[in-house]
Amino acid sequence: MKVKDIIKAVNGRVICGDDLEKDLTTGCSSDLMSDILTLEPVNAVLITGLANIQAVRTADMAGISHILFVRDKQVTKEMIDLALDCGITLLETGDSMFNVCGQLSKEGLCGPY
């Protein structure tokens, strides 16, 4: 699923980054970053409500290129700067994690297992 299609499906917005043509095949969602580190996400978007620097650091360590923040969480300048340095695209939506995961699953995005 292309990133631009993910954005459309969840009524999302781009915070930073411009990698909207990338085809992502996996979605993983959690507010516990230790859970994300136990996965082997490939071509994944991280869906989270944890809006702090650890979400960006975790995505970088896990090789995740896109983070989608749910529930209109406020992203800091420090997070944006780190994401840009790491080549990570940040997205946001006002919807809940539950609804976002359901919608993206319905659209064809698969989970990590």
N, CA, C and O atoms as a DFTB+ gen file, in Angstrom:
452 C
 N C O
     1  1       0.853      -1.170       0.000
     2  2       0.000       0.000       0.000
     3  2       0.901       1.235       0.000
     4  3       1.762       1.381       0.867
     5  1       0.704       2.095      -0.946
     6  2       1.524       3.307      -1.007
     7  2       1.192       4.235       0.160
     8  3       0.054       4.284       0.627
     9  1       2.195       4.964       0.619
    10  2       2.029       5.871       1.753
    11  2       0.923       6.884       1.474
    12  3       0.130       7.197       2.362
    13  1       0.864       7.391       0.260
    14  2      -0.181       8.369      -0.070
    15  2      -1.570       7.759       0.077
    16  3      -2.525       8.468       0.394
    17  1      -1.693       6.446      -0.152
    18  2      -2.977       5.760       0.022
    19  2      -3.297       5.553       1.498
    20  3      -4.460       5.598       1.899
    21  1      -2.265       5.327       2.300
    22  2      -2.456       5.225       3.754
    23  2      -2.982       6.550       4.285
    24  3      -3.925       6.577       5.075
    25  1      -2.377       7.642       3.854
    26  2      -2.790       8.972       4.286
    27  2      -4.255       9.213       3.932
    28  3      -5.027       9.712       4.750
    29  1      -4.623       8.857       2.719
    30  2      -6.006       9.049       2.273
    31  2      -6.966       8.183       3.083
    32  3      -8.041       8.645       3.467
    33  1      -6.593       6.943       3.344
    34  2      -7.472       5.998       4.043
    35  2      -7.784       6.419       5.477
    36  3      -8.856       6.113       5.999
    37  1      -6.836       7.127       6.120
    38  2      -7.027       7.497       7.528
    39  2      -7.216       9.001       7.708
    40  3      -7.147       9.518       8.822
    41  1      -7.455       9.698       6.588
    42  2      -7.594      11.154       6.640
    43  2      -6.393      11.772       7.359
    44  3      -6.532      12.589       8.270
    45  1      -5.221      11.352       6.917
    46  2      -3.986      11.766       7.572
    47  2      -3.343      12.993       6.959
    48  3      -3.802      13.532       5.952
    49  1      -2.273      13.413       7.597
    50  2      -1.499      14.574       7.161
    51  2      -0.011      14.254       7.299
    52  3       0.387      13.471       8.161
    53  1       0.794      14.861       6.451
    54  2       2.242      14.696       6.521
    55  2       2.801      15.743       7.472
    56  3       2.515      16.933       7.332
    57  1       3.593      15.302       8.435
    58  2       4.288      16.218       9.338
    59  2       5.638      16.592       8.728
    60  3       5.983      17.770       8.634
    61  1       6.389      15.586       8.319
    62  2       7.673      15.831       7.655
    63  2       8.036      14.617       6.820
    64  3       7.559      13.507       7.057
    65  1       8.879      14.851       5.851
    66  2       9.285      13.792       4.935
    67  2       8.463      13.865       3.661
    68  3       7.398      14.481       3.624
    69  1       8.971      13.230       2.626
    70  2       8.277      13.295       1.343
    71  2       8.251      11.946       0.638
    72  3       8.051      11.877      -0.574
    73  1       8.452      10.887       1.392
    74  2       8.491       9.554       0.811
    75  2       7.073       8.979       0.745
    76  3       6.749       8.027       1.455
    77  1       6.227       9.569      -0.116
    78  2       4.818       9.205      -0.175
    79  2       4.504       8.157      -1.235
    80  3       3.385       7.647      -1.287
    81  1       5.470       7.834      -2.075
    82  2       5.267       6.829      -3.121
    83  2       5.745       5.446      -2.690
    84  3       5.533       4.467      -3.405
    85  1       6.383       5.360      -1.536
    86  2       6.900       4.073      -1.074
    87  2       5.749       3.101      -0.855
    88  3       4.687       3.480      -0.362
    89  1       5.968       1.855      -1.224
    90  2       4.968       0.819      -1.040
    91  2       5.248       0.096       0.274
    92  3       6.238      -0.627       0.388
    93  1       4.381       0.289       1.263
    94  2       4.517      -0.367       2.554
    95  2       3.621      -1.595       2.583
    96  3       2.485      -1.550       2.113
    97  1       4.127      -2.683       3.131
    98  2       3.376      -3.930       3.153
    99  2       2.916      -4.323       4.553
   100  3       2.047      -5.182       4.700
   101  1       3.492      -3.700       5.581
   102  2       3.237      -4.110       6.958
   103  2       2.880      -2.908       7.817
   104  3       3.416      -1.813       7.642
   105  1       1.967      -3.136       8.744
   106  2       1.655      -2.137       9.755
   107  2       1.865      -2.752      11.125
   108  3       1.469      -3.893      11.363
   109  1       2.477      -2.017      12.013
   110  2       2.617      -2.488      13.390
   111  2       2.192      -1.340      14.302
   112  3       2.526      -0.181      14.057
   113  1       1.454      -1.678      15.353
   114  2       0.924      -0.633      16.216
   115  2       1.181      -0.957      17.675
   116  3       0.979      -2.084      18.126
   117  1       1.629       0.046      18.397
   118  2       1.855      -0.098      19.831
   119  2       2.258       1.250      20.403
   120  3       2.797       2.108      19.705
   121  1       1.986       1.412      21.680
   122  2       2.527       2.542      22.414
   123  2       3.712       2.089      23.267
   124  3       4.380       2.911      23.893
   125  1       3.967       0.791      23.292
   126  2       5.125       0.235      23.997
   127  2       6.224      -0.035      22.980
   128  3       6.142      -0.987      22.204
   129  1       7.232       0.790      22.987
   130  2       8.268       0.676      21.975
   131  2       9.058      -0.616      22.126
   132  3       9.629      -1.096      21.146
   133  1       9.109      -1.188      23.311
   134  2       9.787      -2.477      23.481
   135  2       9.082      -3.565      22.687
   136  3       9.730      -4.501      22.219
   137  1       7.753      -3.460      22.525
   138  2       7.026      -4.426      21.694
   139  2       7.447      -4.323      20.238
   140  3       7.569      -5.341      19.557
   141  1       7.669      -3.126      19.760
   142  2       8.075      -2.932      18.363
   143  2       9.441      -3.550      18.119
   144  3       9.693      -4.103      17.048
   145  1      10.325      -3.458      19.107
   146  2      11.676      -3.994      18.941
   147  2      11.706      -5.516      18.908
   148  3      12.717      -6.095      18.511
   149  1      10.626      -6.179      19.315
   150  2      10.580      -7.640      19.248
   151  2      10.123      -8.137      17.886
   152  3      10.220      -9.331      17.600
   153  1       9.628      -7.240      17.042
   154  2       9.141      -7.602      15.712
   155  2      10.268      -7.529      14.694
   156  3      11.342      -6.993      14.967
   157  1      10.007      -8.068      13.542
   158  2      10.911      -7.906      12.407
   159  2      10.140      -7.214      11.294
   160  3       9.839      -7.819      10.265
   161  1       9.820      -5.930      11.508
   162  2       9.000      -5.234      10.520
   163  2       9.762      -4.994       9.221
   164  3      10.907      -4.542       9.214
   165  1       9.086      -5.311       8.134
   166  2       9.668      -5.099       6.803
   167  2       8.706      -4.203       6.034
   168  3       7.510      -4.482       5.958
   169  1       9.238      -3.127       5.466
   170  2       8.389      -2.168       4.746
   171  2       7.197      -1.772       5.595
   172  3       6.054      -1.851       5.146
   173  1       7.462      -1.347       6.820
   174  2       6.392      -1.130       7.798
   175  2       6.155       0.336       8.104
   176  3       7.031       1.189       7.965
   177  1       4.921       0.584       8.531
   178  2       4.560       1.852       9.146
   179  2       4.290       1.552      10.612
   180  3       3.586       0.596      10.937
   181  1       4.846       2.363      11.489
   182  2       4.581       2.262      12.918
   183  2       3.402       3.161      13.234
   184  3       3.436       4.360      12.959
   185  1       2.365       2.586      13.809
   186  2       1.166       3.323      14.192
   187  2       1.188       3.441      15.705
   188  3       1.166       2.428      16.404
   189  1       1.232       4.672      16.225
   190  2       1.398       4.847      17.665
   191  2       0.771       6.147      18.152
   192  3       0.573       7.092      17.388
   193  1       0.474       6.164      19.415
   194  2       0.029       7.376      20.085
   195  2       1.108       7.934      20.979
   196  3       0.893       8.929      21.671
   197  1       2.278       7.299      20.971
   198  2       3.389       7.743      21.797
   199  2       4.164       8.826      21.057
   200  3       4.993       8.538      20.193
   201  1       3.885      10.051      21.405
   202  2       4.505      11.177      20.704
   203  2       5.678      11.706      21.523
   204  3       5.599      12.758      22.159
   205  1       6.762      10.943      21.486
   206  2       8.001      11.430      22.083
   207  2       9.183      10.916      21.259
   208  3       9.017      10.135      20.322
   209  1      10.343      11.361      21.622
   210  2      11.545      11.070      20.842
   211  2      11.822       9.571      20.748
   212  3      12.445       9.112      19.791
   213  1      11.356       8.801      21.748
   214  2      11.610       7.358      21.744
   215  2      10.923       6.653      20.584
   216  3      11.436       5.652      20.083
   217  1       9.789       7.150      20.154
   218  2       9.110       6.544      19.009
   219  2       9.980       6.656      17.757
   220  3      10.077       5.707      16.978
   221  1      10.605       7.800      17.568
   222  2      11.471       7.996      16.395
   223  2      12.732       7.153      16.526
   224  3      13.167       6.535      15.554
   225  1      13.315       7.122      17.703
   226  2      14.522       6.303      17.916
   227  2      14.226       4.822      17.688
   228  3      15.023       4.110      17.078
   229  1      13.082       4.365      18.180
   230  2      12.698       2.964      18.009
   231  2      12.501       2.633      16.538
   232  3      12.982       1.604      16.062
   233  1      11.801       3.493      15.819
   234  2      11.598       3.270      14.392
   235  2      12.941       3.183      13.673
   236  3      13.132       2.323      12.813
   237  1      13.850       4.052      14.018
   238  2      15.167       4.039      13.394
   239  2      15.885       2.718      13.682
   240  3      16.441       2.107      12.770
   241  1      15.876       2.279      14.927
   242  2      16.540       1.020      15.288
   243  2      15.896      -0.181      14.598
   244  3      16.585      -1.136      14.238
   245  1      14.580      -0.133      14.415
   246  2      13.852      -1.256      13.821
   247  2      13.828      -1.209      12.300
   248  3      13.325      -2.134      11.663
   249  1      14.358      -0.155      11.717
   250  2      14.354      -0.035      10.261
   251  2      12.996       0.354       9.693
   252  3      12.680       0.026       8.549
   253  1      12.197       1.052      10.486
   254  2      10.873       1.491      10.060
   255  2      10.993       2.889       9.460
   256  3      11.563       3.791      10.073
   257  1      10.455       3.055       8.266
   258  2      10.649       4.304       7.533
   259  2       9.538       5.326       7.722
   260  3       9.699       6.486       7.343
   261  1       8.398       4.911       8.311
   262  2       7.247       5.801       8.441
   263  2       6.587       5.605       9.803
   264  3       6.417       4.475      10.261
   265  1       6.220       6.698      10.438
   266  2       5.474       6.649      11.695
   267  2       4.183       7.426      11.495
   268  3       4.184       8.545      10.981
   269  1       3.081       6.809      11.911
   270  2       1.768       7.447      11.863
   271  2       1.295       7.653      13.295
   272  3       0.992       6.691      14.001
   273  1       1.232       8.913      13.720
   274  2       0.767       9.245      15.065
   275  2      -0.748       9.401      15.044
   276  3      -1.303      10.088      14.185
   277  1      -1.408       8.756      15.999
   278  2      -2.868       8.780      16.073
   279  2      -3.328       9.749      17.156
   280  3      -2.522      10.256      17.937
   281  1      -4.621       9.994      17.190
   282  2      -5.276      10.823      18.207
   283  2      -4.721      12.255      18.258
   284  3      -4.660      12.864      19.327
   285  1      -4.323      12.778      17.110
   286  2      -3.811      14.159      17.024
   287  2      -2.721      14.475      18.037
   288  3      -2.684      15.567      18.604
   289  1      -1.851      13.526      18.255
   290  2      -0.739      13.746      19.184
   291  2       0.189      14.830      18.641
   292  3       0.422      14.905      17.434
   293  1       0.707      15.651      19.513
   294  2       1.579      16.752      19.116
   295  2       3.029      16.283      19.008
   296  3       3.599      15.758      19.965
   297  1       3.598      16.478      17.854
   298  2       4.977      16.097      17.579
   299  2       5.871      17.299      17.834
   300  3       5.540      18.418      17.443
   301  1       7.008      17.068      18.493
   302  2       7.916      18.162      18.842
   303  2       8.904      18.433      17.709
   304  3       9.095      17.606      16.817
   305  1       9.515      19.588      17.767
   306  2      10.554      19.945      16.797
   307  2      11.721      18.966      16.900
   308  3      12.309      18.596      15.884
   309  1      12.055      18.549      18.101
   310  2      13.137      17.586      18.300
   311  2      12.830      16.265      17.572
   312  3      13.720      15.658      16.976
   313  1      11.585      15.838      17.626
   314  2      11.186      14.613      16.925
   315  2      11.296      14.791      15.419
   316  3      11.786      13.906      14.717
   317  1      10.846      15.919      14.931
   318  2      10.912      16.200      13.490
   319  2      12.364      16.244      13.026
   320  3      12.707      15.661      11.998
   321  1      13.209      16.929      13.776
   322  2      14.627      17.020      13.410
   323  2      15.277      15.642      13.344
   324  3      16.006      15.337      12.400
   325  1      15.008      14.802      14.361
   326  2      15.583      13.460      14.375
   327  2      15.034      12.621      13.224
   328  3      15.784      11.892      12.574
   329  1      13.736      12.719      12.971
   330  2      13.136      11.963      11.871
   331  2      13.773      12.352      10.542
   332  3      14.088      11.485       9.727
   333  1      13.962      13.632      10.320
   334  2      14.589      14.089       9.078
   335  2      16.023      13.568       8.975
   336  3      16.458      13.142       7.905
   337  1      16.754      13.602      10.091
   338  2      18.123      13.082      10.104
   339  2      18.168      11.589       9.790
   340  3      19.112      11.111       9.161
   341  1      17.143      10.853      10.230
   342  2      17.097       9.400      10.053
   343  2      16.387       8.977       8.769
   344  3      16.354       7.790       8.442
   345  1      15.824       9.929       8.048
   346  2      15.097       9.603       6.830
   347  2      13.744       8.966       7.089
   348  3      13.267       8.158       6.293
   349  1      13.129       9.329       8.201
   350  2      11.832       8.785       8.577
   351  2      10.753       9.825       8.276
   352  3      10.891      10.996       8.627
   353  1       9.690       9.388       7.629
   354  2       8.554      10.249       7.330
   355  2       7.564      10.165       8.477
   356  3       7.207       9.069       8.909
   357  1       7.113      11.319       8.978
   358  2       6.139      11.373      10.065
   359  2       4.785      11.789       9.519
   360  3       4.672      12.737       8.742
   361  1       3.759      11.059       9.943
   362  2       2.379      11.305       9.540
   363  2       1.524      11.434      10.785
   364  3       1.927      11.007      11.867
   365  1       0.340      12.024      10.639
   366  2      -0.570      12.146      11.777
   367  2      -2.012      12.017      11.317
   368  3      -2.343      12.269      10.158
   369  1      -2.867      11.616      12.262
   370  2      -4.302      11.558      12.040
   371  2      -4.996      11.803      13.374
   372  3      -4.415      11.581      14.437
   373  1      -6.217      12.252      13.312
   374  2      -6.989      12.483      14.524
   375  2      -7.719      11.249      15.004
   376  3      -8.284      11.243      16.098
   377  1      -7.712      10.207      14.197
   378  2      -8.469       9.007      14.535
   379  2      -7.744       8.166      15.587
   380  3      -6.559       8.366      15.853
   381  1      -8.477       7.224      16.179
   382  2      -7.911       6.344      17.206
   383  2      -7.044       5.257      16.573
   384  3      -7.169       4.967      15.383
   385  1      -6.176       4.668      17.368
   386  2      -5.331       3.589      16.877
   387  2      -6.193       2.410      16.419
   388  3      -5.908       1.793      15.392
   389  1      -7.238       2.100      17.175
   390  2      -8.127       0.997      16.828
   391  2      -8.731       1.199      15.440
   392  3      -8.678       0.301      14.599
   393  1      -9.300       2.367      15.206
   394  2      -9.922       2.643      13.910
   395  2      -8.910       2.666      12.775
   396  3      -9.185       2.163      11.686
   397  1      -7.747       3.244      13.021
   398  2      -6.700       3.314      11.994
   399  2      -6.249       1.909      11.596
   400  3      -6.128       1.603      10.410
   401  1      -6.005       1.067      12.585
   402  2      -5.563      -0.298      12.280
   403  2      -6.635      -1.063      11.520
   404  3      -6.333      -1.784      10.569
   405  1      -7.878      -0.909      11.937
   406  2      -8.972      -1.573      11.236
   407  2      -9.097      -1.106       9.799
   408  3      -9.258      -1.920       8.889
   409  1      -9.023       0.191       9.592
   410  2      -9.151       0.744       8.240
   411  2      -8.007       0.287       7.348
   412  3      -8.232      -0.100       6.201
   413  1      -6.782       0.326       7.863
   414  2      -5.638      -0.066       7.041
   415  2      -5.650      -1.566       6.757
   416  3      -5.234      -1.991       5.679
   417  1      -6.116      -2.366       7.700
   418  2      -6.270      -3.791       7.465
   419  2      -7.290      -4.047       6.367
   420  3      -7.071      -4.866       5.475
   421  1      -8.404      -3.337       6.447
   422  2      -9.449      -3.464       5.420
   423  2      -8.933      -3.075       4.035
   424  3      -9.359      -3.631       3.023
   425  1      -8.014      -2.118       4.004
   426  2      -7.442      -1.647       2.738
   427  2      -6.338      -2.574       2.213
   428  3      -5.860      -2.395       1.092
   429  1      -5.932      -3.568       3.024
   430  2      -4.954      -4.537       2.550
   431  2      -3.601      -4.532       3.223
   432  3      -2.747      -5.351       2.883
   433  1      -3.377      -3.628       4.173
   434  2      -2.110      -3.617       4.885
   435  2      -2.092      -4.786       5.866
   436  3      -3.065      -4.995       6.590
   437  1      -1.019      -5.539       5.900
   438  2      -0.920      -6.729       6.744
   439  2      -0.183      -6.419       8.040
   440  3       0.580      -5.457       8.125
   441  1      -0.424      -7.248       9.040
   442  2       0.310      -7.172      10.297
   443  2       1.658      -7.858      10.158
   444  3       1.942      -8.476       9.132
   445  1       2.491      -7.749      11.192
   446  2       3.858      -8.288      11.106
   447  2       3.941      -9.806      11.209
   448  3       5.013     -10.369      10.983
   449  1       2.855     -10.482      11.540
   450  2       2.936     -11.949      11.696
   451  2       2.215     -12.660      10.590
   452  3       2.182     -13.890      10.566
